[in-house]
Amino acid sequence: MITVAVPDQQVADALGDLGDDVRLVLWNPKETDAPDDERDRIGLVCLPHLHGGRHIYGRIGTCPNVKVIQIPSAGYEHVAAIVPDGVVLANARGVHDTRVAEMTLALALASRRRLPQYLDAQRRGVWEQDPWTPPLADSRALVVGYGSIGEAIGARLRACEVHVEGVARSARVAPDGTTVHAVADLATVLPGFDVVVIVTPHDESTDRLVDAGFLAAMPDGALLINVGRGKVVDTDALLAELIAGRLHAALDVTDPEPLPQGHPLWSAPNCLITPHVAGFEVLTNRRYTDLVRRQVVALREGAEAPNAVMVGSAPR
């Protein structure tokens, strides 16, 4: 019998009947210890959003037969060091592609066509025309971190007649035909793009990747969009470019985060900020429930967990 722990009844209802050999139990490790009568049975734990925390993974570590932890995010660097020994961590790669891509397109259009400026004029009751805002069409966009989310972003930008190229660790041609440059070549590639989208995870290799040199290589008037991780961008370097009026920015993630009241990014010119909402897919959505169903099939068949990204090593 496969026992699957889900955080609430809504997720259980969305999953429905998973087979005669599967039991669903309600357990949210953010809130309580594992139920005493289920601790030895649970094999798959599905975590809710904003699930990080050593105490949460410590509670999972008390369940001796947990084989897989399914997290709701694509990024996992924030929990990699606390996954219990021997437990497979599976991320939600593919679940959030559409939502992140939609937000990226919204941020690109809002920033290029100066929607915040018009909303401010509306609040002031002023007819303030700026008819020469640059279109998104015919611009050139560089997506830094060209994986599955990058491909989804590229598809939506191309629908707006944008030329799209990507950046990854090594140069290649992506499955969708996109030219992908090596990250080592960024300095020579950046001057050719009007829009730069950051969608990379944060690790040692991407920490402050978008630094003063990176930003200086972007052409005057270019737009930086960050829907990846806040710490990939050097905030002070970006502020300097925004205050100088040379670049524009649209940020769904920031460093620090949450952005504190009074931080200069809030009032920086040509800067649009959303509060890290691009990728929060509800766990009752079919994209997530389909992934959990595939996890159950893999457990049933003794196969590798879909979206497995690592095996934990933290002491139980």
C-alpha positions as CSV (number, residue, x, y, z in Angstrom):
1,M,0.0,0.0,0.0
2,I,1.3,3.4,-1.0
3,T,0.5,6.2,1.5
4,V,0.6,9.8,0.2
5,A,0.5,12.8,2.5
6,V,-1.1,15.9,1.1
7,P,-1.4,19.3,2.9
8,D,-5.2,19.7,2.8
9,Q,-8.5,18.3,1.7
10,Q,-8.6,20.4,-1.4
11,V,-5.5,18.8,-2.8
12,A,-6.8,15.4,-1.9
13,D,-10.1,16.1,-3.7
14,A,-8.2,17.3,-6.8
15,L,-6.1,14.2,-6.9
16,G,-9.2,11.9,-6.6
17,D,-8.9,8.2,-6.9
18,L,-5.3,7.1,-7.3
19,G,-5.9,3.4,-7.3
20,D,-6.9,0.7,-4.8
21,D,-3.3,0.5,-3.6
22,V,-3.0,4.1,-2.7
23,R,-4.1,5.9,0.5
24,L,-4.3,9.7,0.9
25,V,-3.7,11.2,4.3
26,L,-3.9,14.8,5.3
27,W,-0.7,16.1,6.8
28,N,1.0,19.6,6.5
29,P,4.5,19.4,8.1
30,K,4.4,23.2,8.3
31,E,1.8,22.9,11.1
32,T,2.2,19.6,12.9
33,D,4.3,16.5,13.5
34,A,3.4,13.4,11.5
35,P,0.3,11.6,12.8
36,D,1.5,8.8,15.1
37,D,-0.6,6.2,13.3
38,E,0.7,7.2,9.9
39,R,4.4,8.0,10.6
40,D,5.7,4.5,9.5
41,R,3.4,4.3,6.5
42,I,4.0,7.6,4.6
43,G,6.0,7.1,1.4
44,L,5.4,10.3,-0.5
45,V,5.1,13.7,1.1
46,C,3.6,16.6,-0.9
47,L,4.5,20.0,0.6
48,P,2.6,23.2,0.3
49,H,4.0,26.5,-1.0
50,L,6.4,28.4,1.3
51,H,7.5,25.1,2.8
52,G,11.1,25.9,3.6
53,G,12.4,25.4,7.1
54,R,14.6,23.0,9.0
55,H,11.8,22.1,11.4
56,I,9.6,21.0,8.5
57,Y,12.1,18.7,7.0
58,G,13.0,17.5,10.5
59,R,9.4,16.4,10.9
60,I,9.6,14.5,7.6
61,G,12.8,12.9,8.8
62,T,10.9,11.2,11.6
63,C,9.0,9.2,9.0
64,P,11.3,6.2,8.3
65,N,9.7,5.0,5.1
66,V,9.4,8.3,3.2
67,K,10.9,7.8,-0.2
68,V,10.0,11.0,-2.1
69,I,9.3,14.6,-1.1
70,Q,7.4,16.6,-3.8
71,I,7.9,20.3,-3.4
72,P,5.7,22.8,-5.3
73,S,8.5,25.0,-6.7
74,A,11.0,24.5,-9.5
75,G,13.8,26.0,-7.4
76,Y,15.1,23.8,-4.6
77,E,18.4,25.4,-3.6
78,H,16.8,26.8,-0.4
79,V,16.2,23.3,1.0
80,A,18.9,21.2,-0.5
81,A,20.9,21.1,2.7
82,I,18.1,19.9,4.9
83,V,16.5,17.1,2.9
84,P,16.6,13.9,5.1
85,D,19.2,11.3,4.4
86,G,18.2,8.9,1.6
87,V,15.0,10.7,0.6
88,V,14.6,11.8,-3.0
89,L,13.6,15.5,-3.5
90,A,11.4,16.1,-6.6
91,N,10.8,19.6,-7.8
92,A,7.8,21.0,-9.8
93,R,9.7,21.6,-13.1
94,G,7.1,22.2,-15.8
95,V,4.2,23.0,-13.4
96,H,4.8,26.7,-13.3
97,D,6.1,27.4,-16.8
98,T,2.9,28.9,-18.1
99,R,2.3,31.2,-15.1
100,V,5.9,32.5,-15.1
101,A,5.8,33.0,-18.8
102,E,2.5,34.9,-18.6
103,M,3.9,37.2,-15.9
104,T,7.1,37.8,-17.8
105,L,5.1,38.9,-20.9
106,A,2.9,41.1,-18.7
107,L,5.9,42.7,-17.1
108,A,7.5,43.2,-20.5
109,L,4.4,44.9,-22.0
110,A,3.7,46.9,-18.9
111,S,7.2,48.3,-18.7
112,R,7.8,48.9,-22.4
113,R,4.4,50.6,-22.9
114,R,4.7,52.5,-19.6
115,L,1.5,51.3,-18.0
116,P,2.7,52.3,-14.5
117,Q,3.1,55.9,-15.8
118,Y,-0.5,55.9,-17.1
119,L,-1.9,54.3,-14.0
120,D,-0.2,57.1,-11.9
121,A,-1.7,59.7,-14.2
122,Q,-5.1,58.1,-13.8
123,R,-4.9,58.2,-10.0
124,R,-4.0,61.9,-10.3
125,G,-6.8,62.5,-12.8
126,V,-4.4,63.9,-15.5
127,W,-4.5,63.2,-19.2
128,E,-0.8,62.6,-19.6
129,Q,0.1,61.3,-23.1
130,D,3.3,59.6,-24.0
131,P,2.5,58.2,-27.4
132,W,6.1,57.3,-28.3
133,T,6.5,54.3,-25.9
134,P,8.5,51.6,-27.5
135,P,6.6,48.5,-28.7
136,L,7.6,45.0,-27.7
137,A,7.3,43.9,-31.3
138,D,10.6,43.9,-33.3
139,S,12.6,44.1,-30.2
140,R,15.3,41.5,-29.3
141,A,15.0,39.5,-26.0
142,L,17.7,37.4,-24.3
143,V,16.4,34.8,-21.8
144,V,19.2,34.0,-19.3
145,G,18.4,30.5,-18.0
146,Y,16.9,28.9,-21.1
147,G,15.2,25.8,-19.7
148,S,11.6,24.7,-19.7
149,I,10.4,28.1,-18.2
150,G,12.7,29.9,-20.6
151,E,11.1,28.1,-23.6
152,A,7.6,29.0,-22.4
153,I,8.7,32.7,-22.1
154,G,10.3,32.5,-25.5
155,A,7.1,31.2,-27.1
156,R,5.0,34.0,-25.7
157,L,7.5,36.7,-26.7
158,R,7.7,35.3,-30.2
159,A,3.9,35.6,-30.4
160,C,4.5,39.4,-29.9
161,E,7.0,39.3,-32.8
162,V,10.1,39.5,-30.6
163,H,13.4,37.9,-31.6
164,V,14.4,35.6,-28.8
165,E,17.7,34.0,-27.9
166,G,18.8,32.3,-24.7
167,V,21.8,31.8,-22.3
168,A,22.7,28.6,-20.5
169,R,25.9,27.1,-19.1
170,S,27.0,26.0,-22.5
171,A,26.1,27.0,-26.1
172,R,23.6,24.9,-27.9
173,V,20.5,25.0,-30.0
174,A,17.4,24.4,-27.8
175,P,14.8,21.8,-28.8
176,D,12.5,24.7,-29.9
177,G,15.3,25.9,-32.3
178,T,16.4,28.8,-30.2
179,T,20.0,29.9,-30.3
180,V,21.4,29.5,-26.8
181,H,24.7,31.2,-25.9
182,A,27.2,30.2,-23.2
183,V,27.0,32.2,-20.0
184,A,30.8,32.9,-20.5
185,D,29.9,34.9,-23.6
186,L,27.4,37.2,-21.9
187,A,29.6,40.3,-22.1
188,T,29.7,40.2,-25.9
189,V,26.1,39.1,-26.3
190,L,24.3,41.5,-24.1
191,P,24.8,44.7,-26.2
192,G,22.6,43.3,-28.9
193,F,19.4,42.9,-26.8
194,D,16.7,45.4,-25.8
195,V,15.1,43.1,-23.2
196,V,17.0,40.7,-20.8
197,V,15.0,38.2,-18.8
198,I,16.5,36.5,-15.8
199,V,15.0,33.1,-15.0
200,T,18.0,31.3,-13.4
201,P,18.0,29.6,-10.0
202,H,20.3,31.0,-7.4
203,D,23.5,29.2,-6.5
204,E,27.2,30.0,-6.3
205,S,27.5,30.3,-10.1
206,T,24.6,32.7,-10.4
207,D,25.1,34.8,-7.2
208,R,25.2,38.5,-8.4
209,L,25.5,37.3,-12.0
210,V,23.8,40.5,-12.9
211,D,26.5,42.8,-11.6
212,A,27.7,46.3,-12.6
213,G,29.6,44.8,-15.6
214,F,26.6,42.9,-16.8
215,L,24.3,45.9,-16.6
216,A,26.9,48.2,-18.2
217,A,26.9,45.8,-21.2
218,M,23.2,46.3,-21.8
219,P,22.3,49.1,-24.2
220,D,20.8,52.4,-23.2
221,G,17.1,52.1,-22.6
222,A,17.1,48.3,-22.2
223,L,14.8,46.5,-19.9
224,L,15.9,44.0,-17.2
225,I,13.2,41.5,-16.1
226,N,13.9,39.2,-13.2
227,V,11.5,36.3,-12.6
228,G,14.2,34.0,-11.2
229,R,15.8,34.7,-7.9
230,G,16.5,38.1,-6.3
231,K,20.1,37.4,-5.4
232,V,21.0,36.8,-9.0
233,V,20.9,40.6,-9.4
234,D,23.3,43.0,-7.5
235,T,20.6,45.4,-6.2
236,D,23.1,48.3,-5.6
237,A,24.4,48.1,-9.2
238,L,20.9,48.0,-10.6
239,L,19.8,51.0,-8.5
240,A,22.7,53.0,-9.9
241,E,21.6,52.3,-13.4
242,L,18.0,53.1,-12.7
243,I,18.8,56.3,-10.9
244,A,20.9,57.4,-13.8
245,G,17.9,56.8,-16.0
246,R,19.9,54.5,-18.4
247,L,18.0,51.2,-17.8
248,H,14.5,50.0,-17.0
249,A,13.6,47.1,-14.7
250,A,10.6,44.9,-14.0
251,L,11.2,42.7,-10.9
252,D,9.1,39.9,-9.5
253,V,11.9,39.0,-7.1
254,T,14.3,41.2,-5.2
255,D,17.2,41.2,-2.9
256,P,16.3,41.7,0.0
257,E,13.0,39.9,-0.1
258,P,10.4,40.8,1.0
259,L,11.5,44.3,0.0
260,P,11.3,46.4,3.2
261,Q,9.3,49.6,3.4
262,G,11.4,52.6,2.4
263,H,13.9,50.6,0.3
264,P,15.1,52.8,-2.6
265,L,14.0,50.2,-5.2
266,W,10.4,51.1,-4.4
267,S,10.9,54.7,-5.6
268,A,13.5,54.1,-8.3
269,P,12.6,55.5,-11.7
270,N,11.5,53.2,-14.4
271,C,11.2,50.2,-12.0
272,L,8.1,48.0,-11.8
273,I,7.9,45.6,-8.9
274,T,5.6,42.7,-8.2
275,P,5.8,40.7,-4.9
276,H,7.2,37.3,-6.1
277,V,3.9,36.1,-7.5
278,A,4.9,34.9,-10.9
279,G,5.1,31.1,-10.2
280,F,2.6,30.3,-7.5
281,E,0.5,27.6,-9.2
282,V,-2.4,26.4,-7.0
283,L,-1.9,22.8,-5.9
284,T,-5.3,21.8,-7.2
285,N,-4.3,22.7,-10.7
286,R,-4.1,19.8,-13.1
287,R,-0.4,20.6,-13.9
288,Y,0.5,19.8,-10.2
289,T,-1.9,16.9,-9.7
290,D,-0.7,15.2,-12.9
291,L,2.8,15.4,-11.5
292,V,1.7,13.8,-8.2
293,R,-0.1,11.1,-10.1
294,R,3.1,10.3,-12.0
295,Q,5.0,10.1,-8.7
296,V,2.5,7.5,-7.5
297,V,3.0,5.5,-10.7
298,A,6.7,5.6,-10.2
299,L,6.5,4.4,-6.6
300,R,4.1,1.6,-7.7
301,E,6.5,0.5,-10.4
302,G,9.7,1.0,-8.4
303,A,10.9,3.5,-11.1
304,E,12.8,6.8,-10.7
305,A,10.8,9.6,-9.3
306,P,9.7,12.2,-11.9
307,N,11.6,15.5,-11.6
308,A,14.0,14.0,-9.1
309,V,16.7,16.6,-8.5
310,M,18.7,15.2,-5.6
311,V,18.9,12.6,-2.7
312,G,19.1,14.1,0.7
313,S,22.0,13.7,3.1
314,A,20.8,15.6,6.2
315,P,20.9,13.5,9.4
316,R,17.4,12.3,10.5
